[in-house]
Amino acid sequence: MDIFQKAFDYTDARIARDSGYYPYFRVIESESDSKVLVDGRELVMLGSNNYLGLTTHPHVRERAAEALAKYGTSCTGSRLLNGNLDIHVELEERLARFVGKEQCLVFSTGFGANIGTISAIVGRHDTVVIDKDDHASIYDGCKLSYGKVERFEHNNVASLREGLERASRNANGDGGALVVVDGVFSMEGDIAPLPRMLPVLKEFGARLMVDDAHASGVLGPSGDGTAAHFGVTGETDLIMGTFSKSFASLGGFIAGDALVIDYIKHNSRPFIFSAAMAPPSVGACLGALDVMESEPQHRERLWEVVRKMHAGYRDLGFDTGTSETPVIPIVLGDEMLVFEFWRRLLEAGVFVNPVRPPAVPAGRALLRTSYMATHTDTQMEFVLETFGRIGRELGVLPA
Ligand SMILES: Cc1ncc(COP(=O)(O)O)c(C=O)c1O
């Protein structure tokens, strides 16, 4: 059998493209901000994770350009051997302080930070206990580790307890447990209930890792993430984040106690055998940190936008699930309805991401919308008016 046969037989994408309902790989011809250019048309962008709107901030651009000028385009090698720059070290020291941890390690992607941490920490006799709705990179970190994997029902503390009970049976007196959750869940925008989870973890002596991809810069008194939002930074053992969202760059990090980070640094294969974060990305990230620390108005404006959009969708009568953050799902349930809604939004000038199983549970297909500090009042009014009109046309809302 030809190993390529599966590719020759694969028709899903072709059928979707031919039918005009193909929402992926849209070519954007402009910078990524609250509006984007697609096929020469301006669309209001509700599909990005640029929460603070920093991709176009002059200081962030400037620091990226400075790093490019001083260090060139690439490190061309791993941090371990030949790619370790002073700005990587500076970024790690500043991030550790920012999230309230002893030490930090930066990776070239957020995906790498998750697979690199989980595979290094979870050994043969250990168990990793994950929320069913965790990000794909957490799932893949589990696959890469030699430990056992237990899943629990989304944000369900009773189910987490059962997972930990199974983990302690797996350990058989010889092995630990790492619980990994998204701080803010990427598709539905709800928050992991850390204060209710922690007593259960303590009972079982399990460690906690929180993926703050969608929480860094957004939650917490200074954008310092989910643990800070709940005041449980001390009890949260590992804080992971990406630079591809609020930090307006590319890369990821893991922060925690010095000894644990040092262990990951010397035992994580995705970290050791992959090239270092590129200098312009490090520069952009340092610039974003400068802005987060000195210009709180971006986070304040983000939350103003988020409150307005939550209220707007609620008043129109849409189901936005249990979101409390800038990720606001419009839950429609039916997949075809989601694709038709998406197509009409695109025609009207709104860019959103349709999400179908397995990215969400069966029967929960949704339009993922997300907001940024740079969305204008006019854009928000246009979006709500457009959603309302299409919702009525498609019978999602009463006529
Ligand atoms: C929750 C979560 N974790 C990890 C990642 C991976 O981060 P990156 O895209 O920066 O590699 C993402 C991004 O898609 C994410 O949403």
The ligand as a Tripos MOL2 file, in Angstrom:
@<TRIPOS>MOLECULE
LIG
   16    16     1     0     0
SMALL
NO_CHARGES

@<TRIPOS>ATOM
      1 C1         -4.1200   27.5760   24.9970 C.3       1 LIG1
      2 C2         -2.9840   27.5800   24.0210 C.ar      1 LIG1
      3 N1         -1.8120   27.0090   24.3810 N.ar      1 LIG1
      4 C3         -0.7680   26.9860   23.5420 C.ar      1 LIG1
      5 C4         -0.8390   27.5320   22.2760 C.ar      1 LIG1
      6 C5          0.3340   27.4410   21.3480 C.3       1 LIG1
      7 O1          0.9440   28.6850   21.2420 O.3       1 LIG1
      8 P1          1.6860   29.1830   19.9170 P.3       1 LIG1
      9 O2          0.6410   29.3320   18.8400 O.co2     1 LIG1
     10 O3          2.2330   30.5000   20.3470 O.co2     1 LIG1
     11 O4          2.7090   28.1770   19.5710 O.co2     1 LIG1
     12 C6         -2.0220   28.1690   21.8860 C.ar      1 LIG1
     13 C7         -2.1160   28.8270   20.5650 C.2       1 LIG1
     14 O5         -2.7450   28.4550   19.6610 O.2       1 LIG1
     15 C8         -3.1300   28.1740   22.7590 C.ar      1 LIG1
     16 O6         -4.2910   28.7250   22.4000 O.3       1 LIG1
@<TRIPOS>BOND
     1     1     2 1
     2     2     3 ar
     3     2    15 ar
     4     3     4 ar
     5     4     5 ar
     6     5     6 1
     7     5    12 ar
     8     6     7 1
     9     7     8 1
    10     8     9 2
    11     8    10 1
    12     8    11 1
    13    12    13 1
    14    12    15 ar
    15    13    14 2
    16    15    16 1
@<TRIPOS>SUBSTRUCTURE
     1 LIG1         1 GROUP 0 **** ****
